[in-house]
Amino acid sequence: MSAIGSSRTSAEIASQPAVWRQAAASLPRQASALPRRGERVAVVGCGTSWFMAQSYAVLRETGGHGETDAFAASEFPVGRRYDRVLAITRSGTTTEVLDLLHRLKGTVATGAVTADPDTPVMRAADAVAVLDFADEESVVQTRFATANLALLRAHLESENALPAGVLPLDDAVRDAERAVSEPLDAAVPGAEQFTFLGTGWTCGLALEAALKMREAAGAWTEAYPAMEYRHGPISITGPGRVTWAFGRLPEGLAGDVDRVGGTLVADSTGVAGSLDPLADLIRAQRLAVVCAEARGHDPDRPRNLTRSVVLEDGRA
C-alpha cells in the first residue's frame, strides 16, 4: 500500500519528520512559553490538543521535570493551585481555551503553543510558542499535534528530563521517516473495528489515533490503557477486528489477541511496538486516510467538523 496519498491531509502527514526537526530547532525562541523545571503545571487543550497534553503531562512528570496534570480546557479545576498553565491550541481561536486563559489572567503564569500568530491567543497568554511552520490547511490535525509534542520532548531532552526508555528526538525522527514510507499491512484497512492501546505517555497517543480514525473515516474505534484491555475491551476483539498498541505490549497480551481471533498490528519488522510511539502515530494517521478513501469519504473535508470550535458569545 503506497506511503503517500493524493489528499492535502496525506501531504501534511508525510511532512512530519522534517517538521519535527524544525520544531526542535525552534526551541531556543519558544522556551519562554514552556514550563520551568520544578513548576507545578497544568496543560490544557481541546480534542487532539487535549490528548497531546495528556502525553506531555506523563512525559514531564515521569522525567522528573515537575508535577503535571492535563485537562480538557472546559474541565479545568479553577481554584486549584498551579505555578503555570500551558494551553495547546492550533487555531488560537478555540473558545474554551481563550475563556480559560482570560479567566486565569493575572492569577497564574500562562503559556500557549499555537500555529497562528495572528489570533487572540497571542494576547490571552503571557507567552506563546508559535509553530507556524507546522500549521495545516486540513481540518483534521496531524502534523501540528505531533510537532507540538516533538517540541515539548525536545525541551525535556534539553533539560535531561526525558523518562527512561523514551528515545531522543533525533531517533524518533528517523523512525518517523520509516513510518511515512513503509507499507501498511494490506489486511488492516478492511477491518470492521479498531482498538488502540497505550501505556503511560502513550495512552494519549492511543486516544488520538482513535480520534483520527473517527474524524477522517467515521470508523468504529476505541482506546484504552493497555492493562485495561483484559478488563472488558477484549470482549469486542475477534476476526476482522484490529488491536494496535503504541509502545510494547504488556506480557501475554499478544497471545490474548491471537486467542480471540483478533489482528495485532505490527510494523515492517513484524514486531508490535518497535517504532517510537509518536512515529507510530503517523502510521495510524495514514491508516485513517486510507480507510476514509476506501469508504468514499474525503479526508480533507470530514463530516460535521470545522477547523476550530468557536462558540457564539462563549456559549454552546
C-alpha positions in Angstrom: 0.0 0.0 0.0 1.5 3.4 -1.0 3.0 5.6 1.6 1.6 8.9 0.3 -1.9 9.6 -0.9 -3.2 12.4 -3.1 -5.1 14.4 -0.4 -3.9 17.5 1.4 -4.1 15.6 4.6 -1.7 12.9 3.2 0.8 15.6 2.2 0.8 17.1 5.7 1.2 13.7 7.3 4.2 13.0 5.1 5.9 16.3 6.1 6.1 15.3 9.7 9.8 14.2 10.0 11.0 17.5 8.6 8.5 19.5 10.7 9.7 17.7 13.9 13.3 18.7 13.1 12.1 22.3 12.6 10.2 22.2 15.9 13.3 21.0 17.8 15.5 23.7 16.1 13.0 26.4 17.1 13.3 25.5 20.8 15.5 28.4 21.8 13.0 31.0 20.7 10.0 29.1 22.1 11.3 28.2 25.6 9.9 31.3 27.4 6.3 29.8 26.9 7.2 26.4 28.3 7.3 25.1 31.9 10.3 25.6 34.1 11.8 22.7 36.0 10.1 22.2 39.3 6.9 24.1 38.5 3.6 22.5 39.2 1.9 22.7 35.8 -1.5 22.1 34.2 -1.7 21.5 30.4 -5.0 22.2 28.7 -6.5 21.8 25.2 -9.5 20.5 23.3 -9.8 17.4 21.2 -6.4 16.4 19.7 -4.6 19.1 21.8 -6.0 17.6 25.0 -4.6 14.2 24.0 -1.2 15.7 23.3 -1.5 17.5 26.7 -2.0 14.1 28.4 1.0 12.6 26.7 3.2 15.5 27.6 2.0 15.6 31.2 3.1 12.0 31.7 6.4 12.6 30.0 7.2 15.6 32.1 6.2 14.2 35.4 7.8 10.8 34.8 11.0 12.5 33.7 11.3 14.5 37.0 10.7 17.9 35.5 7.7 18.6 37.7 4.2 17.6 38.8 2.0 17.9 35.7 -1.8 17.5 35.1 -3.7 17.6 31.9 -7.3 18.7 31.4 -9.8 19.4 28.7 -9.9 23.2 28.8 -13.6 23.2 29.7 -12.9 20.9 32.7 -10.0 22.8 34.3 -10.4 22.9 38.1 -10.3 26.6 38.6 -9.2 27.3 42.2 -6.6 24.5 42.2 -3.1 25.9 42.6 -0.6 25.7 39.7 2.6 27.6 39.0 1.9 27.6 35.3 -0.9 26.7 32.9 0.1 25.7 29.4 -2.6 25.8 26.7 -2.3 24.0 23.3 -4.4 25.4 20.5 -3.6 25.0 16.8 -6.0 27.7 15.7 -5.6 30.1 18.6 -9.3 30.8 18.5 -10.9 27.9 20.4 -13.5 29.3 22.8 -12.9 27.1 25.8 -9.1 27.7 25.7 -9.5 31.5 25.4 -12.1 31.7 28.1 -9.9 29.8 30.5 -6.8 31.9 29.7 -8.8 35.2 30.2 -10.2 33.8 33.5 -6.7 33.0 34.7 -5.0 36.2 33.6 -3.0 37.8 36.4 -3.5 34.9 38.8 -1.1 32.3 37.4 1.6 32.4 34.7 0.2 31.2 31.4 1.8 30.0 28.2 0.4 28.6 24.9 1.5 26.8 21.9 -0.2 27.7 18.6 0.2 27.6 14.9 -1.1 31.0 14.1 0.5 34.2 15.4 -2.4 36.4 14.2 -5.0 35.1 16.6 -6.5 36.0 20.0 -4.3 33.5 22.0 -1.3 35.8 21.4 -3.0 38.3 23.8 -4.7 35.9 26.1 -1.5 34.1 27.2 1.6 35.6 28.9 3.9 33.9 26.5 3.3 32.0 23.3 5.3 29.4 21.3 4.4 29.7 17.6 4.8 26.7 15.4 3.6 28.4 12.2 5.7 26.1 10.1 3.5 23.2 11.4 0.2 24.8 10.6 -2.2 22.9 8.4 -4.9 23.6 5.8 -6.6 20.4 6.8 -9.5 20.3 9.4 -8.1 17.1 10.9 -5.0 17.7 12.9 -1.9 15.7 12.2 1.5 17.5 11.9 0.7 20.4 14.3 -0.2 17.9 17.1 2.9 15.8 16.7 5.2 18.9 16.1 3.9 20.2 19.4 4.8 17.0 21.3 8.2 17.0 19.4 8.9 20.5 20.7 7.9 19.5 24.2 10.0 16.3 24.1 13.0 18.3 22.8 12.6 20.7 25.7 12.6 17.9 28.2 15.6 16.3 26.5 17.5 19.6 26.6 16.9 19.7 30.4 17.9 16.0 30.9 14.3 15.2 31.8 13.3 12.5 29.3 12.0 9.5 31.1 14.0 6.3 30.9 13.1 4.3 27.7 11.9 7.4 25.7 14.1 7.9 22.6 15.9 11.1 21.9 14.0 13.1 19.3 16.6 12.5 16.6 15.9 8.8 16.9 12.2 9.4 16.8 12.6 11.4 13.6 14.4 8.6 12.0 11.5 6.3 13.0 9.1 8.9 11.6 10.8 8.7 8.2 10.3 5.0 8.3 6.6 5.4 9.4 5.9 7.7 6.4 7.3 5.4 3.8 6.8 1.8 4.9 3.8 -0.1 3.6 0.8 -0.6 5.8 -0.5 -4.2 6.3 -3.0 -4.5 3.4 -5.3 -6.5 5.7 -5.7 -3.8 8.3 -7.7 -1.1 6.4 -10.6 -3.5 5.8 -11.1 -4.3 9.5 -14.5 -3.7 11.0 -13.3 -2.2 14.3 -10.0 -0.8 15.8 -8.9 -0.8 19.4 -5.9 1.4 20.3 -3.8 0.7 23.4 -1.2 2.8 25.3 0.9 2.7 28.4 2.0 5.8 30.4 2.6 8.7 28.0 1.3 6.7 25.0 -2.2 6.5 26.4 -2.8 10.0 24.9 -1.5 8.7 21.6 -3.9 5.8 21.6 -6.8 8.2 22.2 -5.6 10.4 19.4 -5.3 7.5 17.0 -8.8 6.5 17.7 -10.0 10.1 17.2 -8.2 10.4 13.8 -10.0 7.2 12.6 -13.4 8.6 13.8 -12.8 12.0 12.3 -11.4 11.1 8.9 -13.1 7.7 8.3 -16.1 7.6 10.6 -14.6 4.3 11.8 -15.6 2.3 14.9 -12.7 2.9 17.2 -11.9 2.6 20.9 -8.8 3.4 23.1 -7.7 2.2 26.5 -4.7 1.8 28.7 -3.1 -1.5 27.7 -3.6 -3.2 31.0 -7.3 -2.4 30.9 -7.7 -4.3 27.7 -8.4 -7.6 29.6 -11.0 -5.8 31.8 -13.7 -5.7 29.2 -12.4 -4.3 25.9 -11.1 -7.6 24.8 -14.7 -8.7 24.5 -15.1 -6.7 21.3 -12.0 -8.3 19.7 -12.3 -11.1 17.1 -11.9 -11.9 13.4 -11.9 -8.8 11.3 -11.1 -6.5 14.2 -7.7 -4.9 15.0 -5.7 -4.2 18.1 -3.0 -1.6 17.8 -0.6 -0.8 20.7 1.6 2.3 21.0 4.8 1.0 22.6 5.4 -2.6 23.5 2.6 -4.7 24.7 2.4 -5.9 28.3 3.5 -9.5 28.6 0.9 -12.0 27.4 -1.4 -9.5 25.7 -0.3 -10.5 22.1 -1.3 -14.1 22.9 -4.7 -12.9 24.2 -5.4 -11.0 21.0 -4.5 -14.1 19.0 -6.6 -16.4 21.2 -9.8 -14.5 20.4 -9.0 -14.2 16.7 -8.1 -10.5 16.5 -5.4 -9.0 14.3 -2.4 -7.4 16.2 -0.8 -4.6 14.2 3.0 -4.8 13.7 5.4 -2.8 11.6 7.8 -3.9 8.9 9.9 -5.7 11.4 7.0 -7.9 12.4 7.1 -6.7 16.0 4.3 -4.7 17.5 5.6 -1.6 19.3 9.1 -1.5 17.8 8.7 2.1 16.4 8.9 5.2 18.5 5.3 5.6 19.6 5.0 9.2 18.2 6.3 7.9 14.9 3.8 5.0 15.0 1.0 7.6 15.3 2.0 8.6 11.8 1.1 5.2 10.6 -2.3 5.4 12.3 -2.9 8.8 10.6 -2.1 7.2 7.3 -4.5 4.4 8.1 -7.2 6.9 8.8 -6.8 8.5 5.3 -6.7 5.1 3.6 -9.9 4.0 5.4 -11.6 7.3 4.6 -10.9 7.0 1.0 -11.9 3.3 0.9 -15.3 4.3 2.4 -15.9 7.1 -0.1 -15.1 9.9 2.4 -12.9 12.9 1.7 -10.3 13.1 4.4 -9.8 16.8 3.7 -13.5 17.5 4.4 -14.5 15.4 7.4 -18.2 15.2 8.2 -19.6 17.5 10.9 -16.2 19.1 11.7 -14.7 22.6 11.4 -11.0 23.6 11.9 -11.8 25.4 15.1 -14.7 25.4 17.6 -15.7 29.0 18.2 -18.9 29.3 20.3 -21.2 32.3 20.0 -20.7 34.6 23.0 -18.6 31.8 24.6 -21.7 29.6 25.0 -22.5 26.2 23.5 
